[in-house]
Amino acid sequence: MKFDYTRKLNDIDLELLEKFRFTKHHIFKFMCDCIRTKDVILYLKQLAEVATGYLQEEIQTFNNHLLKHIYDYIVRMLKIFGLDFAANFQCQERVSS
């Protein structure tokens, strides 16, 4: 899945995108270097923390498309290591009681 670069990104979106690219680059290097699992998991954790911080900052105008790409990437990498739990974490609509 490719990111849609025609969509306008604000400065905070661009910062998140840059951190995502940085993480993907380093994880690729770690996967090619005898699959350094510890380092890959560390970078995935940091990426998840950055995405969470982004959501807290941009609660009104967050870029759903960018976050979906990050989510998909993290899930795909975790599947490589045998952690296939994504089906349990599907977004669900809140139902008011």
C-alpha positions in Angstrom: 0.0 0.0 0.0 1.4 3.4 -1.0 0.9 6.6 0.8 -1.1 9.3 -1.1 1.3 12.2 -1.4 -1.2 14.4 -3.2 -3.1 14.9 0.1 -2.0 18.1 1.9 0.0 17.5 5.1 0.6 20.0 7.8 3.9 20.4 9.7 3.0 17.9 12.4 1.8 15.3 9.7 5.1 15.8 7.9 7.1 15.3 11.1 5.2 12.0 11.8 5.8 10.9 8.2 9.5 11.6 8.5 9.7 9.6 11.7 7.8 6.8 10.0 10.2 6.8 7.0 13.2 6.9 9.4 11.8 3.9 11.4 11.1 1.9 8.2 14.6 2.5 6.9 16.2 1.3 10.2 14.0 -1.7 10.5 14.9 -2.7 7.0 18.6 -2.5 7.9 18.0 -4.6 11.1 16.0 -7.2 9.2 18.9 -7.5 6.7 21.4 -7.8 9.4 20.6 -11.3 10.8 17.1 -10.1 11.8 18.0 -8.1 14.9 14.7 -8.7 16.6 15.4 -6.6 19.7 16.2 -3.5 17.7 13.2 -4.0 15.4 10.8 -4.3 18.3 12.4 -1.2 20.0 11.8 0.9 16.8 8.3 -0.4 16.5 7.6 0.6 20.1 9.0 4.0 19.5 6.9 4.4 16.3 3.8 3.4 18.3 4.6 6.0 21.0 5.2 8.7 18.4 1.9 7.9 16.7 0.1 8.0 20.1 1.7 11.4 20.8 0.5 12.6 17.4 -3.0 11.6 18.2 -3.0 13.4 21.5 -1.7 16.6 19.8 -3.9 16.4 16.7 -7.1 15.3 18.3 -9.3 17.4 15.9 -7.4 17.1 12.6 -5.3 14.0 12.6 -4.4 12.3 9.3 -6.3 9.0 9.3 -4.6 7.8 6.1 -1.1 8.3 7.6 -2.1 6.6 10.8 -3.6 3.6 8.9 -0.3 3.1 7.1 1.6 3.2 10.4 -0.8 0.7 11.9 -0.6 -1.6 8.9 3.2 -1.5 8.9 3.4 -2.3 12.7 1.0 -5.2 12.3 2.8 -6.6 9.3 6.2 -6.5 11.1 4.7 -8.2 14.2 3.3 -10.9 12.0 6.8 -11.6 10.8 7.7 -12.4 14.4 4.7 -14.6 14.9 2.4 -12.1 16.7 -0.8 -12.2 14.7 -3.3 -10.5 17.0 -4.5 -7.7 14.8 -7.9 -9.2 14.3 -8.5 -8.6 18.1 -7.8 -4.9 17.8 -10.2 -3.8 15.0 -11.7 -0.3 15.5 -15.3 -0.5 16.6 -17.9 2.3 16.8 -18.8 3.4 20.2 -22.4 2.8 21.1 -24.0 5.3 23.5 -26.2 3.7 26.2 
